[in-house]
Amino acid sequence: MTKIDIIQDVYEKLGFSKKDSARIVESVFDIIKDNLTSGEKIKISGFGNFVVKEKKSRRGRNPQTGDEIAISARRVLTFKSSQVFRKALND
């Protein structure tokens, strides 16, 4: 599913114009991105949690050559689904 598919679903299910549907979807994504970028957690009831975690720098290995390389510190986005969502997936 792409962003355009989501916009199309909002358009069909809620009856907004395609332009308004695109603005709504873009706004929701912008809000989520802004909050995650600033380090906040996003908890969507019945769906799950998005959390930005800090990873420390560490030593790694190039699998092709076997050479050791340094993997820099970085931030990663994790998602953990809610129990409601997991149950819906598995039923």
C-alpha positions as CSV (number, residue, x, y, z in Angstrom):
1,M,0.0,0.0,0.0
2,T,1.3,3.4,-0.9
3,K,0.5,6.9,0.3
4,I,-1.7,7.4,-2.8
5,D,-3.7,4.3,-1.8
6,I,-4.2,5.7,1.7
7,I,-5.4,9.0,0.2
8,Q,-7.8,7.1,-2.1
9,D,-9.2,5.1,0.8
10,V,-9.8,8.3,2.8
11,Y,-11.5,9.9,-0.2
12,E,-13.8,6.9,-0.7
13,K,-14.6,6.2,2.9
14,L,-15.0,9.7,4.3
15,G,-16.3,11.5,1.2
16,F,-13.8,14.4,1.3
17,S,-12.4,15.7,-2.0
18,K,-9.2,14.1,-3.2
19,K,-7.4,17.3,-2.4
20,D,-8.7,17.5,1.1
21,S,-8.0,13.8,1.6
22,A,-4.4,14.3,0.5
23,R,-4.0,17.2,2.9
24,I,-5.4,15.2,5.8
25,V,-3.1,12.2,5.1
26,E,0.0,14.5,4.6
27,S,-0.9,16.4,7.8
28,V,-1.1,13.2,9.9
29,F,2.2,11.9,8.5
30,D,3.9,15.3,9.1
31,I,2.6,15.3,12.7
32,I,4.0,11.8,13.3
33,K,7.3,12.6,11.7
34,D,7.7,15.9,13.7
35,N,7.0,14.2,17.0
36,L,9.3,11.2,16.3
37,T,12.1,13.5,15.1
38,S,11.9,15.4,18.4
39,G,12.2,12.1,20.3
40,E,8.6,11.7,21.4
41,K,6.8,8.4,21.4
42,I,3.7,7.9,19.3
43,K,1.0,5.6,20.8
44,I,-2.0,4.9,18.6
45,S,-4.6,3.0,20.7
46,G,-5.6,-0.2,19.1
47,F,-2.7,0.0,16.6
48,G,0.6,0.2,18.3
49,N,3.6,2.3,19.4
50,F,6.3,4.0,17.4
51,V,9.5,4.7,19.4
52,V,12.8,6.2,18.3
53,K,15.7,4.3,20.0
54,E,19.4,5.4,20.2
55,K,21.9,2.8,19.0
56,K,25.5,3.1,20.2
57,S,28.4,2.9,17.8
58,R,29.9,-0.6,17.6
59,R,32.3,-2.8,15.7
60,G,30.8,-4.8,12.8
61,R,32.1,-7.1,10.2
62,N,31.8,-6.8,6.4
63,P,30.2,-10.2,5.5
64,Q,31.8,-10.3,2.1
65,T,35.4,-9.6,3.1
66,G,35.4,-10.3,6.8
67,D,37.0,-6.9,7.5
68,E,36.1,-5.1,10.7
69,I,34.2,-1.9,10.3
70,A,32.9,0.8,12.6
71,I,29.2,1.2,12.7
72,S,28.3,4.7,13.8
73,A,25.8,5.7,16.4
74,R,22.3,6.3,15.0
75,R,18.7,6.6,15.8
76,V,16.3,3.8,14.7
77,L,12.5,3.7,14.5
78,T,10.8,0.7,16.1
79,F,7.2,-0.3,16.0
80,K,5.4,-2.6,18.4
81,S,1.9,-3.6,17.6
82,S,-0.9,-3.4,20.2
83,Q,-2.5,-6.6,21.6
84,V,-5.7,-5.7,19.8
85,F,-3.9,-5.4,16.4
86,R,-1.9,-8.6,17.0
87,K,-5.1,-10.5,17.8
88,A,-6.8,-9.1,14.6
89,L,-3.7,-10.2,12.6
90,N,-3.7,-13.7,14.0
91,D,-7.5,-14.5,13.9
